[in-house]
Each structure stands twice: as structure tokens, then as C-alpha cells.
Amino acid sequence: MKIVNLDGYTTNPGDLSWDFLKKYTDDVTVYDRTSEDDVVARAKGADILIINKTVLTCDILQKLSPELRYIGLQSTGYNVVDLKTATQLGITVCNIPSYSTNAVAQQVFAFILHFTNQVELHSESVHNGDWCKCPDFCYTLSPLAELSGKTIGIIGFGSIGKRVAQIAESFDMQILIHSRSHKDLRGFKNARQVKKDELFSVSDFITCHCPLTAETENLINADSLSKMKSSAVLINTSRGPVVDENALANALNTGKIAGAALDVLKKEPADSENPLLNAKNCIITPHIAWAAKETRARLLSILDRNIECYLAGKSQNKVN
């Protein structure tokens, strides 16, 4: 049996280990990353193929068949694989659900607290000597705000959306939820499910946790942004294409909303021409919400278990 990992670096840049794969076979190859032109050559002959963001098209899968029997994703999303073709060729595809819930929710509140507390701004000011020159024991460079009483709008109420709501309740925030289906909100004292327009118009913070579908692509657009309060902040840690980036840049630059914080973009790595790179009050991190060491270790543990179950004839986390 042959196992090939085409893009293992982001999951394990060297602080974890791939040795668990060797319990299945001695023929294990792990590449840090693989260009589109090298996918077939590197993956040819593999029984098990592990990927993160490497795209496996219909043509590529056909070239890797019949040897390829299993694709193990290092992610929750599986839009990089042509599932229809994989199914037709008898290739099992398994993902990694719910491994990054806490880390992504933590990133959401790191973004929120950036806007309410401006820690970095004030720390830089102190280190620049401003406090030494100040006649008072304290000073502020921007308005500070409590989260208590503020309203957070959560779009998508899966495991991450729920975790965000739980943390928001600990800050005594009001919680608005928009989801395609009715959600059981028992256990939440400050949460209610609302229509999209109400969420956009009332929320102080709007955070996206929905999957990327035809319905959610460009969900954040000029129309929805126009409904937001001028003091509101948009947060996206879900999928880049959920946001119309030109519309968001325009809303930020014209003061229609107060700020945005994004961990994902439509094109990754970022395009130097992306209008958000120079937009006002726009925080962007390089898709790191999932990347805490504990989270990545959990991912590898589930990846290992997925392979073990598949080889035992009882696949778990199968998406096709």
C-alpha cells in the first residue's frame, strides 16, 4: 500500500509528526506543497491520498484510478475534490469535522476585542514614550467599549456558530442567529433566531459561520452591507467567497460600516490587487483561525482514525 500527502506543511510545519502513517505502510511520502502540474506525477500509484487545498479534478482523479481508493482531507471543507467523479470511480472521500471549533471561535473574539479595546494601538503608544509625557495617569487614543449589552449577529449555527454564541453569552451580549433551518436555542438566555434583514440592521458585530454554497456566495454584498449600522463590524472566518470583496472595500472606505476582520479571502494566498488590502479599518489574517497547535494535533488524530476505520471497512466522516 502507498500513502501520499500532497500538501502537509500547513497542517504540520514541523512541530507535529507524520509517523502515525507508517503503521499502515512503509511506503509513505509527505510533500510540503504540490503545484497543479505535479499532482498526477506525485500521486500516481497511491492507494491513499491525503490533501488539504490541492484540487482534485475529474481529469486528475481519472488519471489516478484505479489505484487510488481513498482521499483523506485535512480539512472540514471538501469543495477541492470532484465528489461526483470520486464516487463514480469508487473512491472514498473523508473529511475532518468539528476539529477547530474552539480555535475559530477564539479568533472571532480576538477580532472583536481588537475593535473594542485597541490593545496593540495603546501598547505601541506607550512604547513610543507617549505615557511618559502624559500629565494624567491614563489616556485613550480611541473610544473603548464594553461587550455587555452589544448585539452579535451569527450567520450559520453549526458547531462554530454555537460556540461563538456561548462565548458571547459569557460577555452578556445579545445574540441574533440566522440559519437556513430552525435551531433549538434552549440553554441560551440571550439568543433568538431572526430573519437576515433584522440581523444586518440591528447587530453591532456580524460574524459569518456558514458553508460556501450557491446561496451563500456573495451573501455579504452591497445590499446587505447597506443595511448594517455605520458603527457595525463584519467578521468572516468561514469561506472567502461569502463576501463580495469590492463591495466590502467600498463600504469600509466610505464609512458605511466601522470595520471588518477577515481570516479568509476569495483567493488564497492573497492577490496583491485585492481591494481589501488597502481598505480602511480592515484587519486581515492569513487563514490562521484553525491553526493552533492543539487544533492541528486534533486534526491529525481524526485523520488517523479516518484511515483506520476505512481500512477496517467501516468508514467514518465520509462525504460521498
C-alpha positions, 0 to 999 in steps of 0.5 A: 500500500502507498500513502501520499500527502500532497500538501502537509506543511500547513497542517504540520510545519514541523512541530507535529509528526507524520509517523502515525502513517507508517503503521499502515505502510512503509511506503509513505511520502509527505510533500510540503506543497504540490503545484497543479502540474505535479499532482498526477506525477506525485500521486500516481500509484497511491492507494491513499491520498491525503490533501488539504487545498490541492484540487482534485479534478475529474481529469486528475482523479481519472488519471489516478484510478484505479489505484487510488481508493481513498482521499483523506482531507485535512480539512472540514471543507471538501469543495477541492475534490470532484465528489461526483467523479470520486464516487463514480470511480469508487473512491472514498472521500473523508473529511475532518469535522468539528476539529477547530471549533474552539480555535475559530471561535477564539479568533472571532473574539480576538477580532472583536476585542481588537475593535473594542479595546485597541490593545496593540494601538495603546501598547505601541503608544506607550512604547513610543514614550507617549505615557511618559509625557502624559500629565494624567495617569491614563489616556485613550487614543480611541473610544473603548467599549464594553461587550455587555449589552452589544448585539452579535449577529451569527450567520450559520449555527453549526458547531462554530456558530454555537460556540461563538454564541456561548462565548458571547453569552459569557460577555452578556451580549445579545445574540441574533442567529440566522440559519437556513433551518430552525435551531433549538436555542434552549440553554441560551438566555440571550439568543433568538433566531431572526430573519437576515434583514433584522440581523444586518440592521440591528447587530453591532458585530456580524460574524459569518459561520456558514458553508460556501454554497450557491446561496451563500456566495456573495451573501455579504454584498452591497445590499446587505452591507447597506443595511448594517449600522455605520458603527457595525463590524463584519467578521468572516472566518468561514469561506472567502467567497461569502463576501463580495470583496469590492463591495466590502472595500467600498463600504469600509472606505466610505464609512458605511460600516466601522470595520471588518476582520477577515481570516479568509479571502476569495483567493488564497494566498492573497492577490496583491490587487485585492481591494481589501488590502488597502481598505480602511479599518480592515484587519486581515489574517492569513487563514490562521483561525484553525491553526493552533497547535492543539487544533492541528494535533486534533486534526491529525488524530481524526485523520488517523482514525479516518484511515483506520476505520476505512481500512477496517471497512467501516468508514467514518466522516465520509462525504460521498 
